[in-house]
Amino acid sequence: MAITPPSNLLWWREPVARTELVWIIIAFAWGLVMFFMMIYWHGAGEQNLSNEAYRISAERFTEKTNEMIESHEVRKEGNFPVVRPPPGSDVYLIARLWHWWPILELEKGQSYRLHLSSLDWQHGFSLQPTNINVQVHPGYELVMTVEPDRAGEYAVVCNEFCGIGHHLMVGKIYVTE
């Protein structure tokens, strides 16, 4: 019984039952399969993009974002600027309580370097309906290369609880033909 200590205190020297040994081998083999599948799906599954991360101050990241907005703003949606940067350029997206700023308008089939950073708390960047999901930390600039392959409107959802307005933290990325 597990409530009382074993009669032989050197239990690890006792022989292992055959059925228990089979289950240990199955569990270990399955763990290896899952480990190597993670590596495989990172490369072949096109789930999370390979990215780079750099330390950056909130002020410097805001400066870079504002420079992009000043150069490439095409219109406003409410209080949010809509920015259409040229293909191949660096695009910046700020996460802060409780919105993504600015709205991006990208071209289908073109490549962009997407820079993400948070000005306050940790946020999650989930691009819907694609399967891109990364963490965005304050003090770090996360950079990834994106190439939209379908036109449409994409939602940027924060999937890391960031406070009372978390459920409102949805941004947009437009992809045009």
Rosetta silent file (secondary structure, phi, psi, omega in degrees, C-alpha in Angstrom):
SEQUENCE: MAITPPSNLLWWREPVARTELVWIIIAFAWGLVMFFMMIYWHGAGEQNLSNEAYRISAERFTEKTNEMIESHEVRKEGNFPVVRPPPGSDVYLIARLWHWWPILELEKGQSYRLHLSSLDWQHGFSLQPTNINVQVHPGYELVMTVEPDRAGEYAVVCNEFCGIGHHLMVGKIYVTE
SCORE:     score description
SCORE:     0.000 S_00000001
   1 L     0.000  141.532 -174.076    0.000    0.000    0.000 S_00000001
   2 L   -75.722  -15.806 -178.266    1.334    3.450   -0.905 S_00000001
   3 L   -72.990  -34.475 -179.935    0.371    5.047    2.415 S_00000001
   4 L   -97.728  152.620  178.885    2.959    3.047    4.343 S_00000001
   5 L   -66.988  154.096  179.450    6.643    3.003    3.480 S_00000001
   6 L   -63.890  150.625 -179.913    7.923   -0.004    1.522 S_00000001
   7 L   -65.699  -37.496  176.576    9.191   -2.905    3.597 S_00000001
   8 L   -98.941  110.255 -176.129   12.486   -2.828    1.695 S_00000001
   9 L   -70.616  -12.396  175.495   13.782    0.756    1.900 S_00000001
  10 L   -98.928   56.916 -173.344   16.123    0.084   -1.040 S_00000001
  11 H   -63.285  -27.018 -177.956   13.154   -0.252   -3.431 S_00000001
  12 H   -70.763  -11.429  177.443   15.121    0.897   -6.469 S_00000001
  13 H   -92.919   -3.823  179.190   17.161   -2.312   -6.273 S_00000001
  14 L   -75.470  148.907  177.623   14.062   -4.486   -6.597 S_00000001
  15 L   -66.785  146.307  179.868   13.392   -6.062  -10.011 S_00000001
  16 L   -90.758  135.468  178.797   10.878   -4.213  -12.207 S_00000001
  17 L   -63.324  147.654 -176.567    7.803   -6.121  -13.291 S_00000001
  18 H   -58.505  -45.206 -179.045    7.711   -6.938  -17.010 S_00000001
  19 H   -64.861  -37.852  178.119    4.465   -5.013  -17.687 S_00000001
  20 H   -66.389  -39.971  177.963    5.809   -1.946  -15.887 S_00000001
  21 H   -63.374  -39.840  177.703    9.028   -2.115  -17.907 S_00000001
  22 H   -61.267  -44.551 -179.529    7.005   -2.326  -21.150 S_00000001
  23 H   -66.925  -36.065  176.638    5.059    0.823  -20.196 S_00000001
  24 H   -63.426  -43.331  179.471    8.258    2.673  -19.290 S_00000001
  25 H   -65.047  -43.214  178.981    9.753    1.802  -22.694 S_00000001
  26 H   -61.899  -45.336 -179.454    6.546    2.847  -24.518 S_00000001
  27 H   -63.446  -41.714  179.230    6.428    6.180  -22.618 S_00000001
  28 H   -65.377  -44.669  179.070   10.113    6.878  -23.318 S_00000001
  29 H   -62.380  -42.509  179.480    9.752    6.012  -27.020 S_00000001
  30 H   -64.861  -37.973  175.893    6.646    8.215  -27.320 S_00000001
  31 H   -60.733  -40.956  176.870    8.531   11.071  -25.632 S_00000001
  32 H   -65.000  -42.617  177.757   11.302   10.736  -28.231 S_00000001
  33 H   -58.467  -47.850 -178.674    8.754   10.721  -31.074 S_00000001
  34 H   -64.450  -39.098  178.552    7.134   13.902  -29.752 S_00000001
  35 H   -60.968  -48.850 -178.477   10.501   15.603  -29.267 S_00000001
  36 H   -72.657  -26.477  175.271   11.615   14.939  -32.836 S_00000001
  37 H   -67.795  -34.572  176.609    8.180   15.848  -34.221 S_00000001
  38 H   -61.601  -44.064  178.547    8.537   19.319  -32.651 S_00000001
  39 H   -64.394  -45.335  179.551   11.803   19.787  -34.513 S_00000001
  40 H   -60.558  -49.073 -175.979   10.291   18.436  -37.740 S_00000001
  41 H   -68.593  -24.924  175.949    7.142   20.600  -37.551 S_00000001
  42 H   -63.582  -41.546 -179.231    9.164   23.721  -36.870 S_00000001
  43 H   -85.069  -45.525 -173.058   10.851   23.322  -40.227 S_00000001
  44 H   -97.502  -21.331 -174.626    8.266   21.510  -42.340 S_00000001
  45 L   -85.337   -8.082  179.479    5.015   22.400  -40.606 S_00000001
  46 L    50.854   41.919 -179.939    5.258   26.147  -41.217 S_00000001
  47 L   -85.915  -78.435  178.579    3.840   26.804  -37.767 S_00000001
  48 L  -100.549  134.399 -178.446    5.967   29.418  -36.057 S_00000001
  49 L   -72.774  147.533  173.227    8.313   31.463  -38.142 S_00000001
  50 L   -65.480  140.401 -176.283   11.984   31.543  -37.311 S_00000001
  51 E  -141.669  170.460  177.466   12.695   34.818  -35.603 S_00000001
  52 E  -122.992  154.773  176.555   15.357   36.990  -34.051 S_00000001
  53 E  -136.009  137.637 -179.854   15.157   38.975  -30.822 S_00000001
  54 E  -132.935  149.175  173.831   17.083   42.067  -29.786 S_00000001
  55 E   -74.665  139.206  178.893   17.042   44.242  -26.669 S_00000001
  56 L  -155.057  149.793  176.765   15.486   47.641  -27.335 S_00000001
  57 L   -83.591  153.805  178.061   14.039   50.470  -25.286 S_00000001
  58 H   -60.289  -37.303 -179.335   10.346   51.289  -25.574 S_00000001
  59 H   -64.215  -45.090 -178.827   11.278   54.820  -26.662 S_00000001
  60 H   -66.404  -41.137  179.162   13.509   53.640  -29.532 S_00000001
  61 H   -65.245  -38.518  177.188   10.925   51.122  -30.782 S_00000001
  62 H   -63.901  -40.544  176.946    8.247   53.843  -30.683 S_00000001
  63 H   -58.832  -47.882  179.824   10.545   56.150  -32.693 S_00000001
  64 H   -60.808  -42.143 -179.866   11.036   53.490  -35.384 S_00000001
  65 H   -64.897  -44.809  179.561    7.289   52.848  -35.535 S_00000001
  66 H   -63.209  -37.637  176.392    6.476   56.561  -35.796 S_00000001
  67 H   -61.658  -42.336  178.411    9.038   56.991  -38.600 S_00000001
  68 H   -63.609  -43.378 -178.786    7.349   54.166  -40.529 S_00000001
  69 H   -63.674  -45.665 -179.798    3.910   55.711  -39.972 S_00000001
  70 H   -60.372  -35.293 -177.417    5.045   59.177  -41.089 S_00000001
  71 H   -81.337  -29.516 -167.444    6.544   57.739  -44.284 S_00000001
  72 H  -131.900   16.096  179.552    3.811   55.283  -45.286 S_00000001
  73 E   -69.789  132.466 -179.793    0.439   56.235  -43.755 S_00000001
  74 E  -110.881  -24.525  178.848   -2.387   55.924  -46.314 S_00000001
  75 E  -170.914 -179.784  175.459   -5.490   56.610  -44.177 S_00000001
  76 E  -122.345  147.108  170.165   -6.971   56.427  -40.705 S_00000001
  77 E  -122.059  100.829 -172.234   -9.474   54.013  -39.200 S_00000001
  78 L    65.824 -126.069  177.743  -10.789   55.778  -36.128 S_00000001
  79 L   -92.909    4.243 -174.122   -7.699   56.825  -34.160 S_00000001
  80 E  -102.125  127.168  173.860   -5.507   54.200  -35.808 S_00000001
  81 E   -73.980  142.864  172.858   -3.239   54.979  -38.759 S_00000001
  82 E  -104.082  124.491 -172.556   -3.260   52.468  -41.611 S_00000001
  83 E  -114.929  130.794  177.329    0.254   52.025  -42.961 S_00000001
  84 L  -119.312   87.501  179.992    1.170   50.579  -46.374 S_00000001
  85 L   -76.308  156.634  178.288    4.956   50.068  -46.398 S_00000001
  86 L   -69.295  151.337  177.623    6.753   49.078  -49.605 S_00000001
  87 L   -56.092  144.313  178.994    7.471   45.382  -50.177 S_00000001
  88 L    84.378   -1.169 -175.716   10.720   44.180  -48.648 S_00000001
  89 L   -93.199  174.387  175.560   10.722   46.831  -45.954 S_00000001
  90 E   -87.397  131.545  177.571   10.725   46.700  -42.191 S_00000001
  91 E  -121.374  143.341 -173.366    7.281   47.033  -40.610 S_00000001
  92 E  -120.112  139.114  179.332    6.676   47.754  -36.937 S_00000001
  93 E  -136.539  122.751 -177.831    3.782   46.753  -34.704 S_00000001
  94 E   -99.029  133.751  170.959    3.464   47.921  -31.104 S_00000001
  95 E  -103.535  126.945  174.706    1.641   45.947  -28.419 S_00000001
  96 E  -155.453  159.945 -176.457    0.362   48.025  -25.516 S_00000001
  97 L   -55.558  120.180  -14.017   -2.585   48.022  -23.176 S_00000001
  98 L  -124.222   63.025  177.461   -4.993   47.149  -24.896 S_00000001
  99 E  -158.548  164.993  173.547   -4.394   47.424  -28.616 S_00000001
 100 E  -104.726  135.677 -173.255   -2.003   46.726  -31.476 S_00000001
 101 E  -141.148  132.055   -1.211   -0.754   49.857  -33.218 S_00000001
 102 L   -90.684 -169.985  172.511   -0.753   50.738  -36.129 S_00000001
 103 E   -87.625  132.844 -178.538   -2.890   48.833  -38.649 S_00000001
 104 E  -102.146  145.824  174.010   -0.731   47.321  -41.399 S_00000001
 105 E  -127.436  108.534 -174.744   -1.637   46.930  -45.075 S_00000001
 106 E  -111.682  162.858  179.005    0.669   44.465  -46.839 S_00000001
 107 E   -99.412  137.975  178.019    0.787   43.077  -50.380 S_00000001
 108 L   -61.930  136.375  176.367    0.102   39.431  -51.139 S_00000001
 109 L    80.454   -0.120  179.497    3.204   37.493  -52.208 S_00000001
 110 L  -103.803  152.638 -177.046    5.625   40.150  -50.975 S_00000001
 111 L   -99.985  141.249  177.993    8.121   39.713  -48.156 S_00000001
 112 E  -138.126  151.364  171.034    8.345   41.986  -45.104 S_00000001
 113 E   -99.518  110.303 -177.219   10.404   42.009  -41.923 S_00000001
 114 E   -91.296  122.621  179.227    7.862   42.289  -39.122 S_00000001
 115 E  -107.516  127.838  179.780    9.154   43.860  -35.892 S_00000001
 116 E  -123.256  140.502  172.209    7.099   43.361  -32.714 S_00000001
 117 E  -156.225  156.158  177.375    7.601   44.826  -29.254 S_00000001
 118 E  -107.428  143.064  177.905    5.559   45.572  -26.161 S_00000001
 119 L   -96.150   -7.740 -174.903    5.645   48.895  -24.366 S_00000001
 120 L  -138.600  -69.849 -175.586    4.236   47.626  -21.079 S_00000001
 121 L  -118.116  176.107  172.856    3.473   43.935  -20.339 S_00000001
 122 L   -73.735  133.601  177.216    4.012   40.586  -21.967 S_00000001
 123 E  -127.630  162.385  174.687    1.528   40.050  -24.790 S_00000001
 124 E  -110.408  133.667  177.829    0.847   37.194  -27.177 S_00000001
 125 E  -103.648  108.990  177.590    0.818   37.785  -30.945 S_00000001
 126 E  -122.080  117.813 -177.848   -1.583   35.381  -32.619 S_00000001
 127 E   -96.113  113.947 -176.324   -2.336   36.060  -36.280 S_00000001
 128 E  -104.074  135.552   13.450   -5.752   34.681  -37.185 S_00000001
 129 L   -96.885   16.312  177.669   -6.671   32.651  -39.207 S_00000001
 130 L   -78.590  179.349 -177.444   -3.036   31.605  -39.752 S_00000001
 131 L  -110.186   45.881  176.635   -1.107   29.554  -37.249 S_00000001
 132 E  -100.398  127.309 -175.519    1.439   32.181  -36.163 S_00000001
 133 E  -148.796  110.446  179.673    1.743   32.477  -32.404 S_00000001
 134 E  -135.766  161.308  176.275    4.631   34.192  -30.593 S_00000001
 135 E   -94.136  139.256  179.903    5.242   35.944  -27.283 S_00000001
 136 E  -117.050  118.242 -174.758    5.973   39.680  -27.302 S_00000001
 137 L  -109.958  145.320  173.508    8.031   40.941  -24.360 S_00000001
 138 E   -66.793  143.345  179.120    8.746   44.489  -23.219 S_00000001
 139 L    85.336   -1.882  178.544   12.345   45.520  -23.790 S_00000001
 140 E  -129.497  143.475  175.749   12.774   43.122  -26.719 S_00000001
 141 E  -107.792  114.728  178.865   12.248   43.534  -30.445 S_00000001
 142 E   -95.014  125.897 -175.742   11.077   40.304  -32.054 S_00000001
 143 E  -121.898  129.411  176.443   11.814   40.213  -35.797 S_00000001
 144 E  -141.887  151.579  177.051   10.447   37.701  -38.277 S_00000001
 145 E   -93.169  126.137  179.025   10.116   37.570  -42.044 S_00000001
 146 E  -120.405  145.455  175.384    6.534   37.239  -43.264 S_00000001
 147 L  -137.788   95.328 -177.850    5.217   36.712  -46.774 S_00000001
 148 L   -60.152  134.017 -178.320    1.410   36.822  -46.907 S_00000001
 149 L  -112.139   -0.616  176.808    0.054   34.227  -49.338 S_00000001
 150 L  -138.532  137.577  175.759   -3.681   35.093  -49.199 S_00000001
 151 L   -76.527  153.075  177.372   -5.472   38.405  -49.537 S_00000001
 152 E   144.731 -172.203  178.642   -7.939   39.410  -46.845 S_00000001
 153 E  -105.356  126.706 -179.249   -8.281   40.846  -43.373 S_00000001
 154 E  -110.938  141.387  176.758   -6.301   39.203  -40.595 S_00000001
 155 E   -97.399  135.439  173.046   -6.928   39.665  -36.886 S_00000001
 156 E  -102.935  115.236 -174.536   -4.050   40.140  -34.493 S_00000001
 157 E  -113.119  135.293  172.109   -5.148   38.706  -31.166 S_00000001
 158 L   -83.830  119.509 -179.244   -3.383   38.963  -27.825 S_00000001
 159 L  -112.538   21.322  174.842   -3.490   35.468  -26.366 S_00000001
 160 L  -121.725  116.315 -174.046   -1.477   36.216  -23.212 S_00000001
 161 L   -53.558  124.377 -174.272   -3.637   37.634  -20.416 S_00000001
 162 L  -126.973   14.901  175.825   -2.569   41.262  -19.997 S_00000001
 163 L   128.204 -169.056 -171.444   -5.179   42.781  -17.715 S_00000001
 164 L   -64.082  -27.982  179.441   -8.768   43.913  -17.545 S_00000001
 165 L   -98.113   14.409 -176.505   -8.955   45.013  -21.209 S_00000001
 166 H   -53.385  -41.230 -176.970   -7.277   41.883  -22.583 S_00000001
 167 H   -66.818  -14.350  179.141  -10.438   40.742  -24.391 S_00000001
 168 H   -95.075   -5.258 -172.969  -10.436   44.011  -26.384 S_00000001
 169 L   -83.669   81.347  178.885   -6.857   43.686  -27.637 S_00000001
 170 E  -129.035  129.287  177.081   -7.434   42.881  -31.281 S_00000001
 171 E  -114.377 -175.674 -178.787   -5.556   44.523  -34.154 S_00000001
 172 E  -135.658  147.240  166.932   -5.720   44.225  -37.942 S_00000001
 173 E  -132.903  123.697  176.315   -3.468   43.435  -40.829 S_00000001
 174 E   -96.356  138.928  173.637   -4.868   43.859  -44.327 S_00000001
 175 E  -120.441  122.100 -177.588   -3.376   41.881  -47.209 S_00000001
 176 E  -108.927  159.844  179.367   -4.168   43.219  -50.693 S_00000001
 177 L   -67.584    0.000    0.000   -3.714   41.693  -54.144 S_00000001
